[in-house]
Amino acid sequence: MQDKTLTPTVSSVTDFTSGPVDLGDMTHYSLHAVFSGSDVAGTFKLQVSNTTTSTDFVDLSGAASSITSSGNAILNEPTAGYRYVRYDWN
C-alpha cells in the first residue's frame, strides 16, 4: 500500500485540480479527502488519463461526490485500467 499526500490544504471556495499521480501497475486504489470549514460546498471527482497532457483527462464515471458540509469522502476504484489519476474540486 502507498500513502501519498496530493494536496495538503486547499480553500474550499477555490476550484482546484491536483497534479497527476502515476498509478504504474496498480489496478485498484482509493482516495481519501478531508473537508473542513463552515462554507464547504462543491463536487469532488476523479479524472483519469493514459497521458499527463492536461486536456486528455476525463471524468471517471461514478467517481464523484457532492460535498455540502465538513467531513470526509473516500472514492474507491477497484478496476483501474489507466495510467494517471488526479482529483478535481469545484
C-alpha positions in Angstrom: 0.0 0.0 0.0 1.2 3.5 -0.8 0.2 6.7 1.1 0.6 9.9 -0.9 -0.4 13.5 0.0 -1.7 15.1 -3.2 -2.5 18.5 -1.7 -2.0 19.3 1.9 -4.5 22.3 2.1 -6.8 24.0 -0.4 -9.5 26.5 0.2 -13.0 25.1 -0.4 -14.1 28.3 -2.1 -11.5 27.9 -4.8 -11.7 25.5 -7.8 -8.7 23.2 -7.8 -7.3 20.3 -9.9 -4.4 18.3 -8.5 -1.4 17.2 -10.5 -1.5 13.7 -12.0 -0.5 10.6 -9.9 1.2 7.8 -11.9 -0.5 4.6 -10.9 2.1 2.4 -12.7 0.9 -1.2 -12.3 -1.7 -0.5 -9.6 -5.1 -1.9 -10.5 -7.0 -0.5 -7.6 -6.8 2.4 -5.2 -8.8 4.8 -3.1 -8.6 8.5 -2.4 -9.5 9.9 0.9 -10.3 13.6 1.3 -11.0 15.7 4.4 -13.2 18.8 4.1 -13.3 21.3 6.9 -14.6 24.8 7.5 -18.0 26.4 7.5 -18.6 27.1 3.8 -17.8 23.7 2.3 -19.8 23.1 -0.8 -18.8 21.6 -4.1 -18.1 18.5 -6.1 -15.1 16.2 -5.5 -14.3 14.0 -8.5 -11.6 11.8 -10.0 -10.3 12.3 -13.5 -8.2 9.8 -15.4 -5.9 9.6 -18.5 -3.3 7.5 -20.1 -1.1 10.5 -20.7 -0.1 13.5 -18.5 -1.4 16.0 -21.0 -4.0 18.2 -19.2 -6.6 18.1 -21.9 -6.6 14.3 -22.1 -8.1 13.8 -18.6 -11.7 12.8 -18.5 -14.1 12.4 -15.5 -14.2 8.9 -14.2 -17.8 7.6 -14.3 -19.3 7.1 -10.8 -16.3 8.7 -9.1 -17.8 11.9 -7.9 -19.1 13.0 -4.5 -21.2 16.1 -3.8 -19.9 17.7 -0.6 -22.2 20.0 1.3 -20.6 20.2 4.8 -17.4 19.4 6.7 -16.4 15.8 6.8 -14.6 13.0 4.9 -15.0 11.4 1.5 -13.4 8.3 0.1 -13.6 7.4 -3.6 -12.7 3.8 -4.2 -11.6 2.5 -7.6 -11.2 -1.3 -7.8 -10.6 -1.7 -11.5 -8.1 0.9 -12.7 -7.1 0.3 -16.3 -5.5 3.7 -16.9 -2.1 5.1 -16.0 -2.8 8.5 -14.3 -5.4 9.8 -11.9 -6.0 13.3 -10.5 -8.8 14.9 -8.5 -10.9 17.9 -9.2 -12.7 20.2 -6.8 -15.3 22.7 -8.0 
